[in-house]
Amino acid sequence: MTRAPIPHRRGGGFSVVELMVSVVIGLLALMFATRLVVSSEQNKQAALGGSDSMQNGMLALFSISSDAGQAGWGLNDPLVAGCDTVFNDVQGYALAPAARGAAVVRPLAAAVIESNGAAPDRLTLYSGSSMSGTGVLRVTRDYAGEADIVVERVPYGFALGDVILAAPLTAGAARCALAQVALDPRLQAGPPAAQALNIATGTAFRFNAAGGLGVNYTNGQAALFNLGPAATLSFHTWSIRSGFLQLRAADLAGAASTASTVVDNVVSLKAQYGFDTRVGAAFTPTSGLQVGRWSATMIDADADGVVGGAGDYQHVAALRLAVVARSKNPDKANASGVCTSSTVAPTVFASAEPAGVTPAPILLNVAVSGDAVDWRCYRYRVFETIVPIRNAGWRPI
C-alpha cells in the first residue's frame, strides 16, 4: 500500500530577513526620536537659562540702581562730600577706602568705586535718612574727645539714637567723624552753656567709641549734620563673590561685617563715575550737572592738582552701572570637548552716552574663581543703566 506524499507547508511567523529589516527600521526610529528628545531638552535648557539670567540680571541692576538713585542724601554739602571720615561700628561695617594722591582715605560721598580692571568692582553707596537733609549745628567750644559736644543752640531736630556727622567749617582742615546721639537732647536743654549733644558709649549706640569722635576741633570750627536714625543709615557696599551678588549694609541685620547674598549667578559688577569736567566759574552744580567724561577711577575733575580730592567727588554727576548674569546650568561641550556657547567675553560701556561723550569700554573677565566648568559653557546677559546723582545738585549754596 503506497502512502500519498504530505505536501510541504511554510512555517508561520517572520523570516530572518524580515526580522533584520524590522530591527533596522526600529533602530533608525529610536535614533531619530532620541535626537529629537535631546534637541528639545537642549532648547528647553537654553530657554530656561536665558530666563534665569534675565531675571537675575534685572533684579541685581534694579537693586543697585535704586540705591544709587538715593545716594548722597544728607551728604551733599560741600563741607561733607568727599571728606575723609573717621567711622567706628561695633558691628563691623567699614567705610570704603579710596586713593587721594599718594594717600589712602575713607571719603563720604554719594558713591565710591573700588575699580578692579576686568574683574568685578566693589561699589559703595552712602545716604542718610534725616528729613532735615542739611540741618546744621555749629560747635561753639574746642572739642578734644569729650562725651558732650557743645553747640550754639538747642538741638532741635536731633533725637536719641540719631547719627551725627561732624565736619570742619573749612573743607580739608580736619577729618570728618560719625557718632550717635546717646542722650535725649531734650534732657540737656537749658542755658547756652548746657546745650550739647552727648555721644557716650553704650551697647545701644553702635557707632560710638571711647575717646569720642576721634577728631579734635578748635575754636568751634566744626558743624554737625543729622543723618537720621541709626537703623535707617543707608551705607551699602555691593560686590561679587563666586558668582553671587553680595551686600554689606549698615542697616541690614547680620550684614554689617559679613556680606549677605542677594542674587545668584551674577558674575560681574562694573561702575564708572560720570564727571562734570567744567571748572572754575563754569562749574555751577546748583544749576545742574552734566557728564563730560566717564572713568572707572577718580580723576582731577576740579583741576586742583590732586586726584581723588574732596572736590573731585563733588564733580560726580552720574554713575554708569553694568551687571552681567549667566545661565544657571552650563551647556554641553561639542564633540571635541570644547564649549562654544560664549566665544567672546562681554564688553560693557561701549556706547557713547550721553551723545558726544567718549565711552570708556571695558572687556570683562566673567570666569568664576573655583568653578571647574569653562566660562565659555555659559550664556551671558549684560544689563546697563545710567543713574544721575540727583542729590549732588541739591546742595546748599
Buried (B, 14 or more C-beta within 10 A) or exposed (E): EEEEEEEEEEEEEEEEEEEEEEEEEEEEEEEEEEEEEEEEEEEEBBEEBEEBBBBBBBBBBBBBBEBBBBBBBBBBBBBBBBBBBBBBBBEEBBBBBBEBEEEEBBBBBBBBBBBBEEBBBBBBBBBBBBEBBBBBBBBBBBBEEBBBBBBBEBBEEBBBBBBBBBBBBEBBEBBBBBBBBBBEBEEBBEEEEEBBBBBBBEEEBBBBBEEBBBBBBBEBBBBBBBBBBBEBBBBBBBBBEEBBBBBBBBBBEEBBEEBBBBBBBBBBBBBBBBBBBBBEEEBEBEEEBBBBBBBBEBBBBBBEEBBBBBBBBBBBBBBBBBBBBBBBBBBEBEEEEEBEBBEEBBEBBBEEBEEEBEBBEBEBBBBBEEBEBBBBBBBBBBBBBBBBBBBBBBBEE
